[in-house]
Amino acid sequence: MALAETMSGFRESRWFKLVWIVPVVLVGLFLLVLAARGIRASDGGQSFLRSFPGASQLPSFAPVGFPAWLAWQHGLNAFFLLFIIRSGWLVRTTKRPDAYWTRNNSGLIKTPGQPVRISLNLWMHISIDTLWLINGALFYVLIFSTGQWTRIIPTRWDVFPNAISAGLQYASLNWPAENGWVNYNALQVLSYFLVVFIAAPLALVTGIRMSPGLAARFKPIDRVFPLPVARAIHFPVMVFFVAFIVVHVTLVLATGAINNLNHMYAVNNGYSWAGFWIFAASIVLMVAAWIGAKPIVLRSIAGNFGRVGR
């Protein structure tokens, strides 16, 4: 009887879906690998790979390597995104917040009307979003003033067949040659372009549209950009970021972890452990911040910028 009740409860839980989702995904991935290998082995597949090896040529003025500011930007972006996703998920799933935050209206910036009370999780989400926005604005300025934009913005139409080629090589588990210090493969270029210039602005615009303190001010644009549309876009964008991070980190570690981490964290193209140790230190920092971001700590920080209470 107890066993039957336990099984019944398990079937009703959200984890029961994994019983059939995981095997289906694994079978699907296995079939994808077989199909990709079959295409690569065919005469047409071989001809396509010779014509489009997977990377599109960069402009002659494109820089080689990565500057130190880009490594800092990358590390900060990873840190901010971790807590944006965490706080966003808590905002979506928490029914009874531990505390609420209300903005003080006595500082240098005053706005008319009664300040809106928001949950502490939403305060954290908006606060980290603001830091992420500042970091992103600086990133835009720097990539366009240094030529780094050429590495993530497609400049040739052959980037699309080359992206298909790179995807085919990844899917067949015979991965394209990695030379990220000089040039990303075409699939990476399109992915980074999508993240930086489409997904990030979408997250920002929909987030601002949903902001409790600003939503009422956007009433005039309800017809062209209603609040339900913003909500319908915002969450899938978060899911996209999670999926991108999982794939990105997996490929970074699987396609030459030491070399890739040197590029991203130690800004060198040599074989050393510097990038790994910087990466490891950043992971320790993120784990410590994750553990430390408890309601009592958030209350203390948020209390410096407004009123915190039940």
C-alpha positions in Angstrom: 0.0 0.0 0.0 2.8 2.4 1.0 4.7 1.5 -2.2 1.6 2.1 -4.4 1.1 5.5 -2.8 4.8 6.4 -3.3 4.6 5.4 -7.0 1.4 7.3 -7.4 3.0 10.4 -5.9 6.0 10.0 -8.1 3.8 9.8 -11.3 2.2 13.0 -10.3 5.5 14.8 -9.7 7.3 16.8 -12.4 10.3 14.4 -12.2 8.1 11.6 -13.6 8.4 13.2 -17.1 12.2 12.4 -17.0 11.3 8.7 -17.1 10.4 9.0 -20.7 11.9 12.4 -21.8 15.5 11.3 -21.1 15.3 8.1 -23.1 13.6 9.8 -26.0 16.2 12.6 -26.1 19.0 10.0 -26.0 17.5 8.0 -28.9 17.0 11.2 -30.8 20.6 12.2 -30.4 21.8 8.7 -31.4 19.7 8.9 -34.6 21.0 12.4 -35.3 24.6 11.2 -35.0 23.9 8.3 -37.4 22.2 10.6 -39.9 25.1 13.1 -39.8 27.6 10.3 -40.3 25.7 9.0 -43.2 25.6 12.4 -44.9 29.3 12.9 -44.3 30.1 9.6 -45.8 28.1 10.3 -49.0 29.7 11.8 -52.1 27.4 14.8 -51.9 28.3 15.3 -48.2 32.1 15.1 -48.9 31.7 17.6 -51.8 29.7 20.0 -49.6 32.3 19.9 -46.8 35.1 20.5 -49.2 33.3 23.6 -50.6 32.3 24.8 -47.1 34.7 23.6 -44.5 32.9 25.4 -41.7 34.4 28.9 -41.3 33.7 32.0 -43.2 36.6 34.3 -44.0 37.0 37.5 -41.9 37.7 41.0 -43.3 41.4 41.8 -43.7 41.3 44.3 -40.9 39.8 41.8 -38.3 42.0 41.6 -35.2 43.7 38.4 -34.1 43.3 37.2 -30.5 41.4 38.7 -27.6 42.1 41.8 -25.5 42.1 41.7 -21.7 38.9 43.8 -21.5 37.0 41.1 -23.4 38.1 38.5 -20.8 36.8 40.7 -18.0 33.6 41.3 -19.9 33.1 37.6 -20.5 33.7 36.7 -16.8 31.3 39.4 -15.5 28.7 38.5 -18.1 28.8 34.8 -16.9 28.4 36.0 -13.3 25.5 38.3 -14.0 23.7 35.8 -16.2 23.9 33.2 -13.5 22.0 35.4 -11.0 19.7 36.8 -13.6 18.5 33.3 -14.4 18.3 32.3 -10.8 16.3 35.4 -9.7 14.1 35.2 -12.7 13.2 31.6 -12.0 12.5 32.5 -8.4 10.2 35.4 -9.5 8.3 33.0 -11.8 8.0 30.1 -9.3 7.8 31.7 -5.8 4.2 32.2 -4.6 5.0 33.7 -1.2 8.1 35.8 -1.2 10.2 36.0 2.0 10.2 39.8 1.8 9.2 42.8 -0.3 11.2 45.9 -1.3 9.9 49.4 -1.8 11.9 52.2 -3.4 12.6 55.4 -1.4 11.3 58.4 -3.1 13.5 60.9 -1.2 16.7 60.6 -3.1 18.1 62.6 -6.0 15.8 60.8 -8.5 12.1 61.4 -7.6 9.2 60.0 -9.5 5.5 60.9 -9.1 3.0 58.5 -7.6 3.3 55.9 -4.9 6.4 53.7 -5.1 5.6 50.1 -6.2 6.3 47.3 -3.8 8.1 44.3 -5.4 9.3 41.0 -4.1 12.9 40.7 -2.9 13.6 38.2 -5.7 12.3 40.8 -8.3 14.5 43.5 -6.7 17.5 41.2 -7.1 16.5 40.4 -10.7 16.2 44.1 -11.7 19.4 45.0 -9.8 21.5 42.4 -11.5 19.9 43.2 -14.8 21.0 46.8 -14.4 24.6 45.7 -13.9 24.3 43.4 -16.9 23.0 46.3 -18.9 25.9 48.5 -18.0 28.4 45.7 -18.8 26.6 45.1 -22.1 26.6 48.8 -23.1 30.3 48.9 -22.5 30.8 45.8 -24.5 29.0 47.3 -27.5 31.2 50.4 -27.3 34.4 48.4 -27.1 33.7 45.8 -29.8 32.8 48.5 -32.4 35.7 50.7 -31.4 38.3 47.9 -31.6 37.2 45.9 -34.6 36.2 42.9 -32.4 32.7 43.1 -34.0 34.1 41.4 -37.1 34.4 38.2 -35.2 30.7 37.9 -34.2 28.9 39.8 -37.0 28.6 37.9 -40.3 30.1 39.8 -43.2 29.8 37.2 -46.0 26.8 35.2 -47.2 28.8 31.9 -47.1 28.5 32.0 -43.3 25.2 30.2 -43.7 26.3 27.1 -45.7 29.5 27.1 -43.5 27.3 27.1 -40.4 25.4 24.0 -41.8 28.8 22.4 -42.4 29.9 23.1 -38.9 26.7 21.8 -37.5 27.0 18.6 -39.6 30.5 18.1 -38.3 29.4 18.6 -34.6 26.5 16.2 -35.1 28.7 13.5 -36.6 31.0 13.8 -33.5 33.9 14.6 -35.9 34.1 18.2 -34.9 35.4 21.1 -37.0 38.9 22.3 -36.4 39.0 24.9 -33.6 41.0 28.1 -34.1 39.0 30.5 -32.0 42.1 32.7 -31.4 42.0 33.7 -35.1 38.4 33.0 -36.3 35.3 31.3 -34.9 33.5 28.7 -37.1 30.4 29.9 -38.8 28.0 28.3 -36.4 29.7 30.0 -33.5 29.5 33.3 -35.3 25.8 33.0 -35.9 25.2 31.8 -32.3 27.1 34.7 -30.8 25.4 37.2 -33.1 22.0 35.8 -32.0 22.9 36.1 -28.3 24.5 39.5 -28.4 22.3 41.3 -30.9 18.9 39.6 -30.8 18.4 37.6 -27.5 20.0 40.2 -25.2 18.0 43.2 -26.6 14.8 41.1 -26.5 15.4 40.2 -22.9 16.0 43.9 -22.1 13.0 45.3 -24.0 10.5 42.8 -22.7 11.9 43.1 -19.2 11.5 46.9 -19.2 8.0 46.4 -20.6 7.1 44.1 -17.7 8.8 46.3 -15.0 6.1 47.0 -12.3 7.2 50.6 -11.9 7.1 51.3 -15.6 4.3 49.1 -16.9 1.6 51.8 -16.3 3.6 54.4 -18.2 3.6 52.2 -21.3 -0.2 52.2 -21.6 -0.1 54.2 -24.8 1.8 51.4 -26.6 -0.4 48.6 -25.4 -1.9 48.1 -28.9 1.5 47.6 -30.5 3.3 45.9 -27.6 0.9 44.6 -25.0 2.1 43.3 -21.7 1.1 39.7 -22.3 3.2 39.6 -25.5 6.2 40.8 -23.4 5.6 38.1 -20.9 5.2 35.5 -23.6 8.6 36.4 -25.1 10.6 37.0 -21.9 10.5 33.5 -20.5 11.4 31.7 -23.7 14.4 34.1 -24.1 15.5 32.9 -20.6 15.2 29.3 -21.7 17.2 30.1 -24.8 20.0 31.6 -22.7 20.0 28.5 -20.4 20.3 26.2 -23.5 23.0 28.3 -25.0 25.0 28.3 -21.8 24.8 24.5 -21.5 25.8 23.9 -25.1 28.5 26.6 -25.0 30.2 25.3 -21.8 29.9 21.7 -23.0 31.7 22.5 -26.3 34.3 24.7 -24.6 35.3 21.8 -22.3 34.9 19.1 -25.0 36.8 20.7 -27.9 40.1 21.6 -26.1 39.3 22.8 -22.7 42.8 24.1 -21.8 43.3 26.0 -25.0 39.8 27.5 -25.0 40.0 28.6 -21.4 43.3 30.3 -22.1 41.6 32.2 -24.9 38.6 33.2 -22.7 40.3 33.9 -19.4 44.0 34.3 -19.7 43.9 36.0 -23.2 46.8 33.9 -24.6 47.1 31.3 -27.3 49.7 29.2 -25.5 49.3 25.9 -23.8 49.4 26.7 -20.1 47.1 26.2 -17.0 46.6 29.9 -16.4 43.2 30.0 -18.1 42.0 26.9 -16.2 43.0 28.3 -12.8 41.3 31.7 -13.5 38.2 29.8 -14.7 38.3 27.6 -11.6 38.6 30.7 -9.4 35.6 32.3 -11.1 33.5 29.1 -10.5 34.5 29.2 -6.8 33.4 32.8 -6.7 30.1 32.1 -8.3 29.4 29.2 -6.0 30.2 31.3 -3.0 28.0 34.1 -4.2 25.2 31.6 -4.9 25.4 30.2 -1.4 25.6 33.7 0.1 22.6 35.1 -1.8 20.2 34.2 1.0 17.2 36.2 2.0 18.9 37.6 5.1 21.8 38.8 3.0 19.6 40.2 0.3 17.5 42.1 2.9 20.6 43.8 4.2 21.8 44.9 0.7 18.4 45.9 -0.5 17.8 47.9 2.7 20.5 50.3 1.6 18.4 51.3 -1.5 14.8 51.2 -0.1 12.5 49.8 2.5 12.4 46.0 3.1 9.5 44.3 4.9 6.7 41.8 4.7 
